[in-house]
Amino acid sequence: MAKSVKKSGAAPKAQAKPGKPAAKMTVASAKANGTSTSLGTNGTSISHDLVAQLAHRFWAERGRTHGRHEEDWFRAEQALRSRAS
């Protein structure tokens, strides 16, 4: 099978177009940029890493089955929110 060779004079690929800016900070965007997610009504914030660790534990306790990661994430947020109060 012949190998393809990149030509030295080839133009670089165009960069992807930027998407719409988010209207507000969501859990997904907080997760993407590693910031804290404000969860408590008293102004407390819980780090993304802490929520991720607890959600991972819930996933492992469920037998490591896939397809319910959002449920694990929200359960972890609720558990940490109740501890912070």
OpenMM code with the backbone's topology and positions (N, CA, C; nanometers):
from openmm import Vec3, app, unit

residues = "MET ALA LYS SER VAL LYS LYS SER GLY ALA ALA PRO LYS ALA GLN ALA LYS PRO GLY LYS PRO ALA ALA LYS MET THR VAL ALA SER ALA LYS ALA ASN GLY THR SER THR SER LEU GLY THR ASN GLY THR SER ILE SER HIS ASP LEU VAL ALA GLN LEU ALA HIS ARG PHE TRP ALA GLU ARG GLY ARG THR HIS GLY ARG HIS GLU GLU ASP TRP PHE ARG ALA GLU GLN ALA LEU ARG SER ARG ALA SER".split()
positions = [
    Vec3(0.0842, -0.1162, 0.0000),
    Vec3(0.0000, 0.0000, 0.0000),
    Vec3(0.0897, 0.1239, 0.0000),
    Vec3(0.0572, 0.2216, -0.0790),
    Vec3(0.1397, 0.3426, -0.0916),
    Vec3(0.1118, 0.4377, 0.0242),
    Vec3(0.2178, 0.5013, 0.0717),
    Vec3(0.2030, 0.5997, 0.1789),
    Vec3(0.1754, 0.7354, 0.1180),
    Vec3(0.0917, 0.8136, 0.1849),
    Vec3(0.0682, 0.9492, 0.1365),
    Vec3(0.1746, 1.0404, 0.1954),
    Vec3(0.2211, 1.1312, 0.1142),
    Vec3(0.3262, 1.2224, 0.1558),
    Vec3(0.2705, 1.3639, 0.1515),
    Vec3(0.2896, 1.4373, 0.2588),
    Vec3(0.2421, 1.5740, 0.2649),
    Vec3(0.3370, 1.6629, 0.1855),
    Vec3(0.2797, 1.7423, 0.0995),
    Vec3(0.3607, 1.8327, 0.0194),
    Vec3(0.4054, 1.9498, 0.1061),
    Vec3(0.5290, 1.9920, 0.0873),
    Vec3(0.5817, 2.1013, 0.1691),
    Vec3(0.5164, 2.2340, 0.1369),
    Vec3(0.4615, 2.2512, 0.0189),
    Vec3(0.4006, 2.3782, -0.0195),
    Vec3(0.2510, 2.3823, 0.0054),
    Vec3(0.1966, 2.2823, 0.0724),
    Vec3(0.0527, 2.2778, 0.0952),
    Vec3(0.0109, 2.3856, 0.1939),
    Vec3(-0.1041, 2.4441, 0.1696),
    Vec3(-0.1568, 2.5488, 0.2579),
    Vec3(-0.2057, 2.4856, 0.3875),
    Vec3(-0.1904, 2.5564, 0.4997),
    Vec3(-0.2396, 2.5016, 0.6263),
    Vec3(-0.3919, 2.4958, 0.6274),
    Vec3(-0.4443, 2.4026, 0.7047),
    Vec3(-0.5895, 2.3880, 0.7156),
    Vec3(-0.6480, 2.5079, 0.7881),
    Vec3(-0.7700, 2.5438, 0.7508),
    Vec3(-0.8392, 2.6548, 0.8158),
    Vec3(-0.8795, 2.6137, 0.9562),
    Vec3(-0.8766, 2.7077, 1.0476),
    Vec3(-0.9171, 2.6791, 1.1849),
    Vec3(-1.0687, 2.6711, 1.1936),
    Vec3(-1.1158, 2.5961, 1.2908),
    Vec3(-1.2595, 2.5815, 1.3107),
    Vec3(-1.3189, 2.7150, 1.3529),
    Vec3(-1.4425, 2.7370, 1.3108),
    Vec3(-1.5116, 2.8599, 1.3479),
    Vec3(-1.5504, 2.8538, 1.4946),
    Vec3(-1.5389, 2.9647, 1.5655),
    Vec3(-1.5786, 2.9634, 1.7065),
    Vec3(-1.7302, 2.9495, 1.7193),
    Vec3(-1.7730, 2.8816, 1.8251),
    Vec3(-1.9156, 2.8619, 1.8493),
    Vec3(-1.9772, 2.9820, 1.9178),
    Vec3(-2.1048, 2.9720, 1.9459),
    Vec3(-2.1734, 3.0797, 2.0160),
    Vec3(-2.1190, 3.0912, 2.1574),
    Vec3(-2.1042, 3.2123, 2.2088),
    Vec3(-2.0609, 3.2257, 2.3469),
    Vec3(-2.1727, 3.1823, 2.4416),
    Vec3(-2.1365, 3.1207, 2.5496),
    Vec3(-2.2354, 3.0741, 2.6470),
    Vec3(-2.2971, 3.1927, 2.7192),
    Vec3(-2.4248, 3.1842, 2.7449),
    Vec3(-2.4944, 3.2932, 2.8116),
    Vec3(-2.4623, 3.2964, 2.9602),
    Vec3(-2.4424, 3.1795, 3.0190),
    Vec3(-2.4104, 3.1738, 3.1611),
    Vec3(-2.3192, 3.0562, 3.1888),
    Vec3(-2.2567, 3.0556, 3.3053),
    Vec3(-2.1678, 2.9475, 3.3450),
    Vec3(-2.2523, 2.8254, 3.3793),
    Vec3(-2.2233, 2.7149, 3.3150),
    Vec3(-2.2915, 2.5903, 3.3439),
    Vec3(-2.1931, 2.4931, 3.4057),
    Vec3(-2.2428, 2.3826, 3.4534),
    Vec3(-2.1554, 2.2805, 3.5107),
    Vec3(-2.0578, 2.2314, 3.4043),
    Vec3(-2.1077, 2.2148, 3.2819),
    Vec3(-2.0204, 2.1671, 3.1744),
    Vec3(-1.9095, 2.2667, 3.1449),
    Vec3(-1.9430, 2.3961, 3.1427),
    Vec3(-1.8387, 2.4945, 3.1141),
    Vec3(-1.7429, 2.5076, 3.2306),
    Vec3(-1.7925, 2.4936, 3.3528),
    Vec3(-1.7037, 2.4966, 3.4687),
    Vec3(-1.6089, 2.3781, 3.4644),
    Vec3(-1.6619, 2.2639, 3.4224),
    Vec3(-1.5793, 2.1448, 3.4113),
    Vec3(-1.4721, 2.1648, 3.3040),
    Vec3(-1.5100, 2.2277, 3.1946),
    Vec3(-1.4166, 2.2464, 3.0851),
    Vec3(-1.3011, 2.3399, 3.1216),
    Vec3(-1.3292, 2.4423, 3.1985),
    Vec3(-1.2219, 2.5364, 3.2298),
    Vec3(-1.1659, 2.5202, 3.3703),
    Vec3(-1.2109, 2.4197, 3.4446),
    Vec3(-1.1510, 2.3883, 3.5740),
    Vec3(-1.1834, 2.4854, 3.6859),
    Vec3(-1.2902, 2.5593, 3.6742),
    Vec3(-1.3259, 2.6539, 3.7792),
    Vec3(-1.4184, 2.5900, 3.8804),
    Vec3(-1.4458, 2.6625, 3.9860),
    Vec3(-1.5395, 2.6152, 4.0855),
    Vec3(-1.6815, 2.6372, 4.0370),
    Vec3(-1.7709, 2.5553, 4.0847),
    Vec3(-1.9115, 2.5698, 4.0538),
    Vec3(-1.9815, 2.6153, 4.1799),
    Vec3(-2.0488, 2.7288, 4.1756),
    Vec3(-2.1199, 2.7769, 4.2927),
    Vec3(-2.2442, 2.6916, 4.3121),
    Vec3(-2.2534, 2.6268, 4.4264),
    Vec3(-2.3631, 2.5337, 4.4482),
    Vec3(-2.4501, 2.5711, 4.5672),
    Vec3(-2.3920, 2.6301, 4.6678),
    Vec3(-2.4656, 2.6571, 4.7899),
    Vec3(-2.5437, 2.7863, 4.7843),
    Vec3(-2.6506, 2.7925, 4.8630),
    Vec3(-2.7289, 2.9150, 4.8692),
    Vec3(-2.6591, 3.0180, 4.9564),
    Vec3(-2.5648, 2.9745, 5.0394),
    Vec3(-2.4940, 3.0670, 5.1272),
    Vec3(-2.3626, 3.1149, 5.0658),
    Vec3(-2.3447, 3.0993, 4.9355),
    Vec3(-2.2264, 3.1491, 4.8677),
    Vec3(-2.1087, 3.0544, 4.8666),
    Vec3(-2.1241, 2.9356, 4.9197),
    Vec3(-2.0129, 2.8396, 4.9180),
    Vec3(-1.9965, 2.7858, 4.7773),
    Vec3(-1.8752, 2.7503, 4.7427),
    Vec3(-1.8519, 2.6908, 4.6115),
    Vec3(-1.7773, 2.5599, 4.6304),
    Vec3(-1.8058, 2.4669, 4.5428),
    Vec3(-1.7447, 2.3351, 4.5489),
    Vec3(-1.6681, 2.3157, 4.4196),
    Vec3(-1.5455, 2.2696, 4.4296),
    Vec3(-1.4617, 2.2563, 4.3111),
    Vec3(-1.5113, 2.1448, 4.2194),
    Vec3(-1.4795, 2.1601, 4.0951),
    Vec3(-1.5124, 2.0604, 3.9945),
    Vec3(-1.4496, 1.9263, 4.0299),
    Vec3(-1.3256, 1.9299, 4.0767),
    Vec3(-1.2547, 1.8060, 4.1095),
    Vec3(-1.3250, 1.7281, 4.2194),
    Vec3(-1.3767, 1.7986, 4.3188),
    Vec3(-1.4458, 1.7328, 4.4288),
    Vec3(-1.5740, 1.6652, 4.3795),
    Vec3(-1.6493, 1.7352, 4.2947),
    Vec3(-1.7710, 1.6768, 4.2381),
    Vec3(-1.7351, 1.5568, 4.1510),
    Vec3(-1.6293, 1.5703, 4.0720),
    Vec3(-1.5882, 1.4607, 3.9829),
    Vec3(-1.5472, 1.3369, 4.0614),
    Vec3(-1.4754, 1.3556, 4.1712),
    Vec3(-1.4325, 1.2410, 4.2516),
    Vec3(-1.5516, 1.1672, 4.3106),
    Vec3(-1.6495, 1.2429, 4.3611),
    Vec3(-1.7667, 1.1795, 4.4206),
    Vec3(-1.8524, 1.1134, 4.3127),
    Vec3(-1.8681, 1.1786, 4.1980),
    Vec3(-1.9446, 1.1190, 4.0879),
    Vec3(-1.8778, 0.9899, 4.0407),
    Vec3(-1.7459, 0.9880, 4.0383),
    Vec3(-1.6737, 0.8667, 3.9992),
    Vec3(-1.6995, 0.7549, 4.0999),
    Vec3(-1.7022, 0.7901, 4.2268),
    Vec3(-1.7312, 0.6891, 4.3289),
    Vec3(-1.8717, 0.6327, 4.3115),
    Vec3(-1.9701, 0.7205, 4.2817),
    Vec3(-2.1071, 0.6735, 4.2589),
    Vec3(-2.1124, 0.5810, 4.1379),
    Vec3(-2.0383, 0.6160, 4.0326),
    Vec3(-2.0328, 0.5323, 3.9121),
    Vec3(-1.9761, 0.3945, 3.9451),
    Vec3(-1.8701, 0.3911, 4.0243),
    Vec3(-1.8083, 0.2640, 4.0622),
    Vec3(-1.9043, 0.1811, 4.1477),
    Vec3(-1.9766, 0.2473, 4.2375),
    Vec3(-2.0728, 0.1761, 4.3222),
    Vec3(-2.1880, 0.1179, 4.2411),
    Vec3(-2.2204, 0.1791, 4.1275),
    Vec3(-2.3266, 0.1289, 4.0400),
    Vec3(-2.2785, 0.0146, 3.9521),
    Vec3(-2.1550, -0.0265, 3.9667),
    Vec3(-2.1041, -0.1370, 3.8865),
    Vec3(-2.0357, -0.0932, 3.7585),
    Vec3(-1.9971, 0.0336, 3.7522),
    Vec3(-1.9227, 0.0898, 3.6382),
    Vec3(-1.9987, 0.0780, 3.5067),
    Vec3(-2.1300, 0.0874, 3.5132),
    Vec3(-2.2106, 0.0849, 3.3906),
    Vec3(-2.2167, 0.2250, 3.3316),
    Vec3(-2.2170, 0.2316, 3.2005),
    Vec3(-2.2146, 0.3596, 3.1311),
    Vec3(-2.3551, 0.4074, 3.0979),
    Vec3(-2.3650, 0.5364, 3.0660),
    Vec3(-2.4906, 0.5924, 3.0188),
    Vec3(-2.5663, 0.6742, 3.1209),
    Vec3(-2.5178, 0.6818, 3.2443),
    Vec3(-2.5891, 0.7581, 3.3468),
    Vec3(-2.4956, 0.8548, 3.4179),
    Vec3(-2.3972, 0.9080, 3.3472),
    Vec3(-2.2968, 0.9948, 3.4072),
    Vec3(-2.3567, 1.1251, 3.4596),
    Vec3(-2.4573, 1.1784, 3.3902),
    Vec3(-2.5188, 1.3031, 3.4371),
    Vec3(-2.5905, 1.2814, 3.5700),
    Vec3(-2.6551, 1.1669, 3.5827),
    Vec3(-2.7225, 1.1332, 3.7081),
    Vec3(-2.6217, 1.1257, 3.8227),
    Vec3(-2.5062, 1.0637, 3.7982),
    Vec3(-2.4010, 1.0558, 3.8999),
    Vec3(-2.3497, 1.1947, 3.9354),
    Vec3(-2.3325, 1.2794, 3.8333),
    Vec3(-2.2806, 1.4148, 3.8557),
    Vec3(-2.3773, 1.4960, 3.9422),
    Vec3(-2.5060, 1.4955, 3.9062),
    Vec3(-2.6035, 1.5727, 3.9821),
    Vec3(-2.6211, 1.5179, 4.1239),
    Vec3(-2.6138, 1.3876, 4.1388),
    Vec3(-2.6209, 1.3269, 4.2719),
    Vec3(-2.5024, 1.3721, 4.3575),
    Vec3(-2.3840, 1.3780, 4.2970),
    Vec3(-2.2649, 1.4239, 4.3690),
    Vec3(-2.2790, 1.5707, 4.4077),
    Vec3(-2.3290, 1.6536, 4.3162),
    Vec3(-2.3516, 1.7951, 4.3490),
    Vec3(-2.4481, 1.8099, 4.4658),
    Vec3(-2.5578, 1.7352, 4.4635),
    Vec3(-2.6559, 1.7432, 4.5714),
    Vec3(-2.5968, 1.6988, 4.7042),
    Vec3(-2.5200, 1.5917, 4.7027),
    Vec3(-2.4592, 1.5417, 4.8262),
    Vec3(-2.3622, 1.6451, 4.8848),
    Vec3(-2.2803, 1.7049, 4.7982),
    Vec3(-2.1849, 1.8046, 4.8459),
    Vec3(-2.2548, 1.9327, 4.8899),
    Vec3(-2.3620, 1.9692, 4.8224),
    Vec3(-2.4393, 2.0876, 4.8614),
    Vec3(-2.5005, 2.0677, 4.9993),
    Vec3(-2.5510, 1.9480, 5.0268),
    Vec3(-2.6133, 1.9232, 5.1566),
    Vec3(-2.5087, 1.9199, 5.2686),
    Vec3(-2.3862, 1.8750, 5.2371),
    Vec3(-2.2787, 1.8759, 5.3358),
    Vec3(-2.2330, 2.0177, 5.3669),
    Vec3(-2.2369, 2.1069, 5.2665),
    Vec3(-2.1886, 2.2441, 5.2826),
    Vec3(-2.2856, 2.3296, 5.3641),
    Vec3(-2.4104, 2.2897, 5.3691),
    Vec3(-2.5105, 2.3699, 5.4408),
    Vec3(-2.4997, 2.3587, 5.5890),
] * unit.nanometer
topology = app.Topology()
chain = topology.addChain("A")
for resn in residues:
    res = topology.addResidue(resn, chain)
    for name in ("N", "CA", "C"):
        topology.addAtom(name, app.Element.getBySymbol(name[0]), res)
